[in-house]
Every structure is written in structure tokens, then in C-alpha cells.
Amino acid sequence: MAEGPAVLSGPDFESGVPLSSVADDELLLGHAGGEPVLLGRSGGELFAVGASCSHYGASMAEGLLVDGTVRCPAHHAAFSIRTGEAVRAPALNPIPCWTVEQRDGRVFVTGKQERSAALRQVRAEDAAAHPSPW
Ligand code: FES
């Protein structure tokens, strides 16, 4: 499938948006680094992931936020909001994860995370939350 330049809409997250514009359990479409990005909050935790599905490129701006995943409205693939990993078919490939910072009542998307760094961070957090009994 041929890909053209991404159509950008919504706020420039690199310039920041008011924290109050990011409601819990909702997705806000904007852009960062020339790419469409979804900014959201789940359980009080801010996150930012790519807004284009890795399956056939559908916009996930109208997707759902369910149990720590963003669900694509086209064919219902699901992606982790913490790592971007595809956790439900038909998508097999991840979507990008972005770093989010909060300063002075504003939220900024500051850069795309390396995939391995995002996975290491989540594994460390999971290990701390669920220590091994051994
Ligand atoms: S385009 Fe998203 S699941 Fe098919």
C-alpha cells in the first residue's frame, strides 16, 4: 500500500496543551515530530502513542481506550498504551510510544521512545509492583 505524508490535525503537542484538556479515559488527537499522535490519560497516568494503526493505517482518533489499550476502530486491533505493542490481532506490529512531560499545568509530548527502552521501563515497573516470591 502506498503511503503519503501524514495528515496532521489537532494541537501541536510539542508546544503543550493544558492538562485540563486531557480527560481521564479519553483520547486527544494532535501531532508531534510531524506525526499524528494520540495523547490520553488512563487511571491518572498520561501517555502518548502513534495515531495511525500499524495494520492498514487507519486513524485511531475515534478508537477506544480499554483496559490499558487503544483499540483501532477499523478492525479492532489493540495496542498497549505503555509500550505500543500490538496485543490483539489483526495488527502484528507495534505503534510508536512518545515521552510525555507535565510542567506548569501543561502537558508536552517531547519525543519518540526507543522501543527497547519503553519495554525495559514497563518490565521494571511490573517487577517492582509484583515482586517474585522466590
Ligand atoms: S486498520 Fe487498524 S485494525 Fe485494521
Backbone and ligand atoms as CSV (ligand in chain L), in Angstrom:
chain,resi,resn,atom,element,x,y,z
A,1,MET,N,N,0.839,-1.170,0.000
A,1,MET,CA,C,0.000,0.000,0.000
A,1,MET,C,C,0.889,1.240,0.000
A,2,ALA,N,N,0.605,2.200,-0.872
A,2,ALA,CA,C,1.391,3.429,-0.925
A,2,ALA,C,C,1.041,4.322,0.256
A,3,GLU,N,N,2.063,4.958,0.808
A,3,GLU,CA,C,1.822,5.851,1.932
A,3,GLU,C,C,2.186,7.266,1.533
A,4,GLY,N,N,1.310,8.213,1.803
A,4,GLY,CA,C,1.606,9.610,1.567
A,4,GLY,C,C,1.982,10.254,2.874
A,5,PRO,N,N,2.231,11.556,2.838
A,5,PRO,CA,C,2.538,12.239,4.090
A,5,PRO,C,C,1.342,12.203,5.027
A,6,ALA,N,N,1.621,12.091,6.317
A,6,ALA,CA,C,0.548,12.039,7.305
A,6,ALA,C,C,-0.200,13.369,7.335
A,7,VAL,N,N,-1.522,13.289,7.409
A,7,VAL,CA,C,-2.338,14.484,7.551
A,7,VAL,C,C,-2.400,14.802,9.040
A,8,LEU,N,N,-1.957,15.999,9.391
A,8,LEU,CA,C,-1.898,16.380,10.802
A,8,LEU,C,C,-3.086,17.255,11.162
A,9,SER,N,N,-3.673,16.973,12.295
A,9,SER,CA,C,-4.751,17.836,12.791
A,9,SER,C,C,-4.648,17.886,14.305
A,10,GLY,N,N,-5.366,18.824,14.885
A,10,GLY,CA,C,-5.340,18.980,16.329
A,10,GLY,C,C,-4.118,19.759,16.773
A,11,PRO,N,N,-3.938,19.862,18.086
A,11,PRO,CA,C,-2.858,20.680,18.631
A,11,PRO,C,C,-1.470,20.079,18.411
A,12,ASP,N,N,-0.477,20.974,18.404
A,12,ASP,CA,C,0.927,20.570,18.373
A,12,ASP,C,C,1.326,20.230,19.805
A,13,PHE,N,N,1.458,18.954,20.096
A,13,PHE,CA,C,1.749,18.529,21.467
A,13,PHE,C,C,3.150,18.932,21.919
A,14,GLU,N,N,4.044,19.199,20.974
A,14,GLU,CA,C,5.379,19.652,21.370
A,14,GLU,C,C,5.317,21.058,21.980
A,15,SER,N,N,4.287,21.825,21.624
A,15,SER,CA,C,4.089,23.155,22.218
A,15,SER,C,C,3.293,23.074,23.507
A,16,GLY,N,N,2.726,21.914,23.787
A,16,GLY,CA,C,1.999,21.698,25.028
A,16,GLY,C,C,0.526,22.030,24.919
A,17,VAL,N,N,-0.259,21.344,25.746
A,17,VAL,CA,C,-1.696,21.605,25.869
A,17,VAL,C,C,-2.008,21.670,27.365
A,18,PRO,N,N,-3.071,22.381,27.739
A,18,PRO,CA,C,-3.434,22.421,29.155
A,18,PRO,C,C,-3.751,21.015,29.678
A,19,LEU,N,N,-3.284,20.713,30.886
A,19,LEU,CA,C,-3.569,19.415,31.491
A,19,LEU,C,C,-5.073,19.155,31.531
A,20,SER,N,N,-5.851,20.212,31.729
A,20,SER,CA,C,-7.305,20.059,31.824
A,20,SER,C,C,-7.931,19.607,30.510
A,21,SER,N,N,-7.209,19.702,29.395
A,21,SER,CA,C,-7.773,19.273,28.106
A,21,SER,C,C,-7.594,17.770,27.887
A,22,VAL,N,N,-6.870,17.098,28.805
A,22,VAL,CA,C,-6.637,15.653,28.679
A,22,VAL,C,C,-7.453,14.964,29.763
A,23,ALA,N,N,-8.675,14.599,29.421
A,23,ALA,CA,C,-9.580,13.975,30.394
A,23,ALA,C,C,-9.222,12.507,30.593
A,24,ASP,N,N,-9.515,11.994,31.789
A,24,ASP,CA,C,-9.263,10.581,32.062
A,24,ASP,C,C,-10.138,9.723,31.149
A,25,ASP,N,N,-9.548,8.650,30.624
A,25,ASP,CA,C,-10.228,7.690,29.749
A,25,ASP,C,C,-10.698,8.285,28.432
A,26,GLU,N,N,-10.017,9.335,27.984
A,26,GLU,CA,C,-10.326,9.892,26.662
A,26,GLU,C,C,-9.039,10.069,25.874
A,27,LEU,N,N,-9.183,10.123,24.553
A,27,LEU,CA,C,-8.046,10.301,23.657
A,27,LEU,C,C,-8.140,11.655,22.982
A,28,LEU,N,N,-7.019,12.338,22.857
A,28,LEU,CA,C,-6.955,13.637,22.199
A,28,LEU,C,C,-6.003,13.501,21.008
A,29,LEU,N,N,-6.500,13.812,19.812
A,29,LEU,CA,C,-5.672,13.730,18.604
A,29,LEU,C,C,-4.905,15.032,18.404
A,30,GLY,N,N,-3.629,14.900,18.149
A,30,GLY,CA,C,-2.786,16.043,17.822
A,30,GLY,C,C,-1.585,15.531,17.051
A,31,HIS,N,N,-0.463,16.211,17.184
A,31,HIS,CA,C,0.716,15.747,16.466
A,31,HIS,C,C,1.991,16.163,17.186
A,32,ALA,N,N,3.058,15.452,16.850
A,32,ALA,CA,C,4.391,15.750,17.389
A,32,ALA,C,C,5.404,15.206,16.392
A,33,GLY,N,N,6.461,15.937,16.178
A,33,GLY,CA,C,7.508,15.474,15.271
A,33,GLY,C,C,7.009,15.195,13.870
A,34,GLY,N,N,5.950,15.885,13.449
A,34,GLY,CA,C,5.408,15.678,12.107
A,34,GLY,C,C,4.575,14.426,11.960
A,35,GLU,N,N,4.200,13.808,13.082
A,35,GLU,CA,C,3.404,12.575,13.026
A,35,GLU,C,C,2.130,12.729,13.851
A,36,PRO,N,N,1.042,12.084,13.437
A,36,PRO,CA,C,-0.164,12.117,14.257
A,36,PRO,C,C,0.033,11.327,15.542
A,37,VAL,N,N,-0.434,11.906,16.655
A,37,VAL,CA,C,-0.227,11.315,17.982
A,37,VAL,C,C,-1.528,11.382,18.769
A,38,LEU,N,N,-1.783,10.340,19.546
A,38,LEU,CA,C,-2.891,10.341,20.493
A,38,LEU,C,C,-2.325,10.567,21.884
A,39,LEU,N,N,-2.851,11.569,22.560
A,39,LEU,CA,C,-2.481,11.850,23.944
A,39,LEU,C,C,-3.670,11.453,24.799
A,40,GLY,N,N,-3.411,10.770,25.896
A,40,GLY,CA,C,-4.519,10.334,26.739
A,40,GLY,C,C,-4.097,10.204,28.182
A,41,ARG,N,N,-5.089,9.880,28.992
A,41,ARG,CA,C,-4.850,9.664,30.415
A,41,ARG,C,C,-5.694,8.463,30.833
A,42,SER,N,N,-5.072,7.537,31.528
A,42,SER,CA,C,-5.774,6.349,31.990
A,42,SER,C,C,-5.367,6.083,33.434
A,43,GLY,N,N,-6.332,6.054,34.333
A,43,GLY,CA,C,-6.022,5.874,35.748
A,43,GLY,C,C,-5.103,6.958,36.266
A,44,GLY,N,N,-5.207,8.145,35.713
A,44,GLY,CA,C,-4.374,9.270,36.123
A,44,GLY,C,C,-3.031,9.327,35.421
A,45,GLU,N,N,-2.657,8.268,34.684
A,45,GLU,CA,C,-1.352,8.194,34.015
A,45,GLU,C,C,-1.460,8.738,32.593
A,46,LEU,N,N,-0.627,9.716,32.277
A,46,LEU,CA,C,-0.599,10.275,30.924
A,46,LEU,C,C,0.200,9.370,30.002
A,47,PHE,N,N,-0.212,9.310,28.738
A,47,PHE,CA,C,0.538,8.540,27.749
A,47,PHE,C,C,0.352,9.178,26.380
A,48,ALA,N,N,1.241,8.838,25.450
A,48,ALA,CA,C,1.110,9.295,24.065
A,48,ALA,C,C,1.594,8.174,23.161
A,49,VAL,N,N,0.783,7.852,22.168
A,49,VAL,CA,C,1.124,6.803,21.206
A,49,VAL,C,C,0.801,7.298,19.800
A,50,GLY,N,N,1.354,6.614,18.803
A,50,GLY,CA,C,1.054,6.954,17.421
A,50,GLY,C,C,-0.429,6.805,17.149
A,51,ALA,N,N,-0.948,7.671,16.272
A,51,ALA,CA,C,-2.387,7.679,15.994
A,51,ALA,C,C,-2.756,6.885,14.752
A,52,SER,N,N,-1.765,6.322,14.058
A,52,SER,CA,C,-2.044,5.534,12.856
A,52,SER,C,C,-1.846,4.059,13.168
A,53,CYS,N,N,-2.841,3.272,12.852
A,53,CYS,CA,C,-2.785,1.830,13.125
A,53,CYS,C,C,-1.712,1.167,12.271
A,54,SER,N,N,-0.976,0.216,12.864
A,54,SER,CA,C,0.073,-0.485,12.129
A,54,SER,C,C,-0.498,-1.573,11.223
A,55,HIS,N,N,-1.806,-1.820,11.281
A,55,HIS,CA,C,-2.407,-2.835,10.423
A,55,HIS,C,C,-2.578,-2.275,9.015
A,56,TYR,N,N,-3.597,-1.452,8.771
A,56,TYR,CA,C,-3.758,-0.823,7.457
A,56,TYR,C,C,-3.758,0.690,7.541
A,57,GLY,N,N,-3.226,1.229,8.620
A,57,GLY,CA,C,-3.016,2.666,8.697
A,57,GLY,C,C,-4.230,3.501,9.049
A,58,ALA,N,N,-5.296,2.890,9.550
A,58,ALA,CA,C,-6.483,3.667,9.927
A,58,ALA,C,C,-6.139,4.650,11.036
A,59,SER,N,N,-6.827,5.778,11.029
A,59,SER,CA,C,-6.673,6.723,12.128
A,59,SER,C,C,-7.340,6.136,13.363
A,60,MET,N,N,-6.648,6.219,14.486
A,60,MET,CA,C,-7.232,5.693,15.721
A,60,MET,C,C,-7.808,6.806,16.588
A,61,ALA,N,N,-8.003,7.989,15.993
A,61,ALA,CA,C,-8.565,9.109,16.742
A,61,ALA,C,C,-9.952,8.783,17.288
A,62,GLU,N,N,-10.695,7.943,16.582
A,62,GLU,CA,C,-12.027,7.546,17.042
A,62,GLU,C,C,-11.992,6.194,17.739
A,63,GLY,N,N,-10.804,5.745,18.089
A,63,GLY,CA,C,-10.666,4.462,18.769
A,63,GLY,C,C,-11.100,4.543,20.220
A,64,LEU,N,N,-11.076,3.401,20.860
A,64,LEU,CA,C,-11.497,3.318,22.258
A,64,LEU,C,C,-10.294,3.042,23.148
A,65,LEU,N,N,-10.385,3.540,24.369
A,65,LEU,CA,C,-9.377,3.277,25.394
A,65,LEU,C,C,-9.980,2.226,26.324
A,66,VAL,N,N,-9.415,0.985,26.283
A,66,VAL,CA,C,-9.985,-0.121,27.044
A,66,VAL,C,C,-8.872,-0.903,27.736
A,67,ASP,N,N,-8.931,-1.000,29.068
A,67,ASP,CA,C,-8.009,-1.848,29.835
A,67,ASP,C,C,-6.548,-1.649,29.453
A,68,GLY,N,N,-6.105,-0.406,29.399
A,68,GLY,CA,C,-4.705,-0.133,29.105
A,68,GLY,C,C,-4.327,-0.297,27.655
A,69,THR,N,N,-5.324,-0.341,26.770
A,69,THR,CA,C,-5.041,-0.440,25.339
A,69,THR,C,C,-5.851,0.596,24.571
A,70,VAL,N,N,-5.322,0.924,23.387
A,70,VAL,CA,C,-6.094,1.707,22.419
A,70,VAL,C,C,-6.575,0.730,21.367
A,71,ARG,N,N,-7.879,0.739,21.106
A,71,ARG,CA,C,-8.472,-0.178,20.119
A,71,ARG,C,C,-8.734,0.572,18.826
A,72,CYS,N,N,-8.239,0.015,17.730
A,72,CYS,CA,C,-8.449,0.615,16.414
A,72,CYS,C,C,-9.915,0.450,16.011
A,73,PRO,N,N,-10.535,1.527,15.506
A,73,PRO,CA,C,-11.948,1.424,15.137
A,73,PRO,C,C,-12.180,0.634,13.846
A,74,ALA,N,N,-11.129,0.402,13.057
A,74,ALA,CA,C,-11.331,-0.257,11.759
A,74,ALA,C,C,-11.552,-1.769,11.908
A,75,HIS,N,N,-10.565,-2.461,12.484
A,75,HIS,CA,C,-10.666,-3.925,12.596
A,75,HIS,C,C,-10.390,-4.393,14.021
A,76,HIS,N,N,-10.365,-3.455,14.968
A,76,HIS,CA,C,-10.332,-3.738,16.406
A,76,HIS,C,C,-9.020,-4.314,16.936
A,77,ALA,N,N,-7.919,-4.054,16.261
A,77,ALA,CA,C,-6.622,-4.389,16.857
A,77,ALA,C,C,-6.463,-3.558,18.128
A,78,ALA,N,N,-5.644,-4.040,19.066
A,78,ALA,CA,C,-5.418,-3.324,20.318
A,78,ALA,C,C,-3.921,-3.148,20.528
A,79,PHE,N,N,-3.558,-1.968,21.057
A,79,PHE,CA,C,-2.153,-1.624,21.297
A,79,PHE,C,C,-1.990,-1.156,22.727
A,80,SER,N,N,-0.937,-1.634,23.395
A,80,SER,CA,C,-0.636,-1.190,24.757
A,80,SER,C,C,-0.355,0.309,24.779
A,81,ILE,N,N,-0.961,1.021,25.726
A,81,ILE,CA,C,-0.683,2.457,25.843
A,81,ILE,C,C,0.666,2.695,26.505
A,82,ARG,N,N,1.290,1.667,27.110
A,82,ARG,CA,C,2.563,1.828,27.791
A,82,ARG,C,C,3.743,1.482,26.906
A,83,THR,N,N,3.540,0.588,25.939
A,83,THR,CA,C,4.658,0.156,25.098
A,83,THR,C,C,4.387,0.302,23.605
A,84,GLY,N,N,3.128,0.441,23.209
A,84,GLY,CA,C,2.771,0.481,21.796
A,84,GLY,C,C,2.676,-0.892,21.157
A,85,GLU,N,N,2.972,-1.943,21.923
A,85,GLU,CA,C,2.927,-3.297,21.367
A,85,GLU,C,C,1.517,-3.650,20.911
A,86,ALA,N,N,1.428,-4.399,19.800
A,86,ALA,CA,C,0.149,-4.921,19.338
A,86,ALA,C,C,-0.208,-6.095,20.239
A,87,VAL,N,N,-1.305,-6.004,20.968
A,87,VAL,CA,C,-1.687,-7.062,21.905
A,87,VAL,C,C,-2.936,-7.803,21.449
A,88,ARG,N,N,-3.458,-7.402,20.286
A,88,ARG,CA,C,-4.632,-8.098,19.769
A,88,ARG,C,C,-4.626,-7.999,18.243
A,89,ALA,N,N,-4.873,-9.125,17.571
A,89,ALA,CA,C,-4.930,-9.175,16.112
A,89,ALA,C,C,-6.073,-8.269,15.620
A,90,PRO,N,N,-6.014,-7.859,14.371
A,90,PRO,CA,C,-5.128,-8.353,13.316
A,90,PRO,C,C,-3.779,-7.643,13.215
A,91,ALA,N,N,-3.510,-6.621,14.003
A,91,ALA,CA,C,-2.204,-5.960,13.911
A,91,ALA,C,C,-1.121,-6.862,14.498
A,92,LEU,N,N,0.028,-6.875,13.870
A,92,LEU,CA,C,1.162,-7.654,14.355
A,92,LEU,C,C,2.312,-6.763,14.809
A,93,ASN,N,N,2.346,-5.552,14.289
A,93,ASN,CA,C,3.458,-4.641,14.583
A,93,ASN,C,C,3.030,-3.550,15.556
A,94,PRO,N,N,3.985,-3.042,16.325
A,94,PRO,CA,C,3.662,-2.005,17.316
A,94,PRO,C,C,3.417,-0.644,16.668
A,95,ILE,N,N,2.892,0.268,17.467
A,95,ILE,CA,C,2.806,1.675,17.099
A,95,ILE,C,C,3.801,2.429,17.987
A,96,PRO,N,N,4.228,3.620,17.573
A,96,PRO,CA,C,5.211,4.353,18.391
A,96,PRO,C,C,4.648,4.794,19.734
A,97,CYS,N,N,5.540,4.872,20.706
A,97,CYS,CA,C,5.238,5.454,22.013
A,97,CYS,C,C,6.046,6.745,22.135
A,98,TRP,N,N,5.468,7.727,22.781
A,98,TRP,CA,C,6.112,9.031,22.921
A,98,TRP,C,C,6.287,9.351,24.397
A,99,THR,N,N,7.296,10.133,24.700
A,99,THR,CA,C,7.528,10.591,26.077
A,99,THR,C,C,6.622,11.778,26.364
A,100,VAL,N,N,6.012,11.762,27.551
A,100,VAL,CA,C,5.094,12.824,27.963
A,100,VAL,C,C,5.649,13.484,29.221
A,101,GLU,N,N,5.651,14.800,29.231
A,101,GLU,CA,C,6.096,15.552,30.413
A,101,GLU,C,C,5.014,16.550,30.805
A,102,GLN,N,N,4.937,16.802,32.110
A,102,GLN,CA,C,3.963,17.734,32.650
A,102,GLN,C,C,4.729,18.875,33.336
A,103,ARG,N,N,4.441,20.119,32.932
A,103,ARG,CA,C,5.100,21.285,33.539
A,103,ARG,C,C,4.101,22.430,33.629
A,104,ASP,N,N,4.012,23.038,34.779
A,104,ASP,CA,C,3.205,24.245,34.963
A,104,ASP,C,C,1.788,24.104,34.428
A,105,GLY,N,N,1.165,22.975,34.702
A,105,GLY,CA,C,-0.224,22.778,34.288
A,105,GLY,C,C,-0.405,22.472,32.821
A,106,ARG,N,N,0.711,22.209,32.131
A,106,ARG,CA,C,0.624,21.855,30.705
A,106,ARG,C,C,1.268,20.494,30.459
A,107,VAL,N,N,0.838,19.844,29.383
A,107,VAL,CA,C,1.352,18.534,29.020
A,107,VAL,C,C,2.077,18.663,27.686
A,108,PHE,N,N,3.293,18.105,27.631
A,108,PHE,CA,C,4.120,18.185,26.431
A,108,PHE,C,C,4.495,16.773,25.975
A,109,VAL,N,N,4.444,16.553,24.681
A,109,VAL,CA,C,4.968,15.321,24.102
A,109,VAL,C,C,6.357,15.679,23.591
A,110,THR,N,N,7.382,15.051,24.172
A,110,THR,CA,C,8.740,15.547,23.953
A,110,THR,C,C,9.594,14.697,23.025
A,111,GLY,N,N,9.175,13.505,22.679
A,111,GLY,CA,C,9.990,12.717,21.765
A,111,GLY,C,C,9.533,11.284,21.706
A,112,LYS,N,N,9.890,10.644,20.614
A,112,LYS,CA,C,9.514,9.244,20.417
A,112,LYS,C,C,10.464,8.365,21.225
A,113,GLN,N,N,9.910,7.376,21.902
A,113,GLN,CA,C,10.730,6.479,22.715
A,113,GLN,C,C,11.306,5.365,21.854
A,114,GLU,N,N,12.517,4.930,22.239
A,114,GLU,CA,C,13.054,3.722,21.628
A,114,GLU,C,C,12.252,2.553,22.149
A,115,ARG,N,N,11.931,1.625,21.307
A,115,ARG,CA,C,11.080,0.506,21.710
A,115,ARG,C,C,11.677,-0.279,22.865
A,116,SER,N,N,12.958,-0.583,22.810
A,116,SER,CA,C,13.564,-1.390,23.873
A,116,SER,C,C,13.534,-0.640,25.205
A,117,ALA,N,N,13.704,0.700,25.169
A,117,ALA,CA,C,13.678,1.476,26.411
A,117,ALA,C,C,12.283,1.448,27.022
A,118,ALA,N,N,11.259,1.552,26.184
A,118,ALA,CA,C,9.878,1.522,26.691
A,118,ALA,C,C,9.579,0.165,27.331
A,119,LEU,N,N,10.032,-0.912,26.692
A,119,LEU,CA,C,9.774,-2.248,27.243
A,119,LEU,C,C,10.526,-2.455,28.554
A,120,ARG,N,N,11.792,-1.994,28.613
A,120,ARG,CA,C,12.571,-2.140,29.858
A,120,ARG,C,C,11.890,-1.401,31.004
A,121,GLN,N,N,11.398,-0.191,30.728
A,121,GLN,CA,C,10.740,0.609,31.763
A,121,GLN,C,C,9.507,-0.113,32.294
A,122,VAL,N,N,8.677,-0.655,31.398
A,122,VAL,CA,C,7.456,-1.344,31.815
A,122,VAL,C,C,7.798,-2.601,32.605
A,123,ARG,N,N,8.814,-3.346,32.152
A,123,ARG,CA,C,9.195,-4.572,32.876
A,123,ARG,C,C,9.708,-4.237,34.272
A,124,ALA,N,N,10.483,-3.159,34.401
A,124,ALA,CA,C,10.992,-2.760,35.716
A,124,ALA,C,C,9.835,-2.356,36.625
A,125,GLU,N,N,8.869,-1.616,36.082
A,125,GLU,CA,C,7.706,-1.199,36.878
A,125,GLU,C,C,6.882,-2.419,37.290
A,126,ASP,N,N,6.709,-3.360,36.361
A,126,ASP,CA,C,5.945,-4.569,36.688
A,126,ASP,C,C,6.648,-5.396,37.752
A,127,ALA,N,N,7.982,-5.512,37.653
A,127,ALA,CA,C,8.749,-6.286,38.637
A,127,ALA,C,C,8.640,-5.641,40.015
A,128,ALA,N,N,8.652,-4.296,40.053
A,128,ALA,CA,C,8.539,-3.599,41.339
A,128,ALA,C,C,7.136,-3.775,41.935
A,129,ALA,N,N,6.130,-3.800,41.067
A,129,ALA,CA,C,4.751,-3.931,41.536
A,129,ALA,C,C,4.402,-5.369,41.915
A,130,HIS,N,N,5.107,-6.335,41.292
A,130,HIS,CA,C,4.806,-7.747,41.527
A,130,HIS,C,C,6.104,-8.500,41.810
A,131,PRO,N,N,6.703,-8.292,42.999
A,131,PRO,CA,C,7.974,-8.960,43.291
A,131,PRO,C,C,7.817,-10.489,43.309
A,132,SER,N,N,8.855,-11.151,42.869
A,132,SER,CA,C,8.859,-12.613,42.849
A,132,SER,C,C,8.924,-13.142,44.277
A,133,PRO,N,N,8.159,-14.202,44.588
A,133,PRO,CA,C,8.225,-14.796,45.924
A,133,PRO,C,C,9.484,-15.622,46.119
A,134,TRP,N,N,10.305,-15.833,45.084
A,134,TRP,CA,C,11.483,-16.703,45.164
A,134,TRP,C,C,12.686,-15.920,45.488
L,1,FES,S1,S,-6.507,-0.724,10.296
L,1,FES,FE1,FE,-6.460,-0.927,12.465
L,1,FES,S2,S,-7.004,-2.979,12.834
L,1,FES,FE2,FE,-7.043,-2.788,10.668
